[in-house]
Amino acid sequence: MDVLNIIRYARNSFYSKINNSKQKEDFSAPKTCSFSFDLIKRYFKKNNHKDSFQVITDRTNNDLDLDEIFKFIDRTSSKVGQQFLYNRFRVLKNDIDNKYEEENILNNIRKDKSQLRVLLSKLNNDDAYYISSLFQDELLVRPSWYFIILILSITSLISLTLLPFFPKLIFLLIGLLVINVGIHYWNKKNLIINSISIPQVLILNNVAKELYKFNHLRCIDPLLRDSLKAIDKIRKQLILNLFSSKLQNDIYLIFWLVVELFKTLFLLEPILLFSILGKIDTHKSDIERVFNFAGKVDALCSISDLRSSTDKYSVPTISDNYNQFDAKNIYHPLIENCVTNSVSISNRSILLTGSNMSGKTSFIRTIGINYILGQTINTCFAESIAFPNMILHTSIRISDDLLNEKSYYLEEVLTIKEMMTDESNNYGNLYLLDELLKGTNTIERIAASKSILSYLNNYKNIVFAATHDIELTDMLKDEYDLFHFSEIVKNDKIEFDYKLKNGKLTSRNAIRILELYGFPIGVINESYSIANELSNAISTQKLNFFI
């Protein structure tokens, strides 16, 4: 019994109902469904990214919580569009002309968006995640003994034809059936793998043909029509009832035994499968082209809906000045009622000091997130923003690597060393650093941090560095612009305004927080006493403590 076909029929019937309901979904709000990132990232991970100047690393993805950002910006209607948007979100390209073209499309796409979403939703079945495997993976090739399959199939056909005249051939047919059953079910795993993606390619081609009828979308790929026709030629040679879940209806289920017996006796599935895969292999570039077209249309619809959901966004200005970064009223899109901040730097970098929980790290993440969004979807969460093309480096969230026996400090060292090694490129560099070398002692941390920050701060680099080490502000005041975040203690409560302020931090709150949370008075008094002694020693350059 072909149980897998029955399961697939039931599953796809279920998804069909879901897809129909999604046509009425409000795409101006983030999705509430779960995100299968292993499937979403399939296309990105296997792409060669040959036309990019940077692929965002997994470290930066983790540092900036980019998966959460993607959940927020993803308003796509299809799995193809979702994969395309994710790939775009992780890949930086120097394609200013393409950005201008896309802005024109975005201006024209609004009136047709509902129609486009209905078409794209036909690709919202999870099976569509596997379309990219047909042009990114090596397809199954015929085994060296494939000729035996052909001989067995022809022999079965001849035997069945002659059976009325030679009844004893029934014994030969039974023997052939036994052999063919083994081959038929050996091929089942191959069929199952490809029966997921092949029907979706046919749906993809149909959807793309309908999308291509919209005149303002044709500029995305003026030569797409040739690829659509090429896939249509493949379509004519497919026997869809072997692959397409849409044809697995109630009648098919009733007569599944007859159909399965027929396919087994003549080995139709392996013969047709290898024939079809051979044809698909010659048209990989056509499938990829159609995939990219449909994916881009969906991604543009997603960008349009993202922008419609907020009145606080801007299109970035990509400048030619390596060491200038300007942002007015920039904010973090995931922080509710986020306080905006403005920053403008030229030929300098920024050193941030601030109290615990005051907003230093969130601000640094805000810079990185908006830089990536500006580069990838031409949309920033700011009143205005301008920056050059830069290679982004981050060191924010570092942890021990116990499996490879690397300590926290060694992970920090290797991360920073990689940044310094990658520094020589044709672009400038944007460094986002939070608490450099916090895995080691104070004296060596301050010394090494000062040297590293001075080294990174050259003519084509911009550094945003956050630190608790106030001593660094005096050491770097001639190289870095100094800013800080601070708090207000009112009625035994600490309140943060999360506003970026000029200059270095002149107050501390760590011991005050201990006091407010009820630590023993002896601990508090001793802490203040030691802190004052250390401050006096530093100010008179007579620090005799070993920390």
Beta strands, then each sheet from edge to edge (+ up, - down):
strand 1: 54-55
strand 2: 91-92
strand 3: 317-319
strand 4: 324-330
strand 5: 341-346
strand 6: 349-354
strand 7: 384-388
strand 8: 390-395
strand 9: 428-434
strand 10: 461-467
strand 11: 480-485
strand 12: 487-490
strand 13: 493-496
strand 14: 501-502
sheet 1: 1+ 2-
sheet 2: 3+ 7+ 4- 5+
sheet 3: 8+ 9+ 10+ 6+ 11+ 14-
sheet 4: 12+ 13-
end
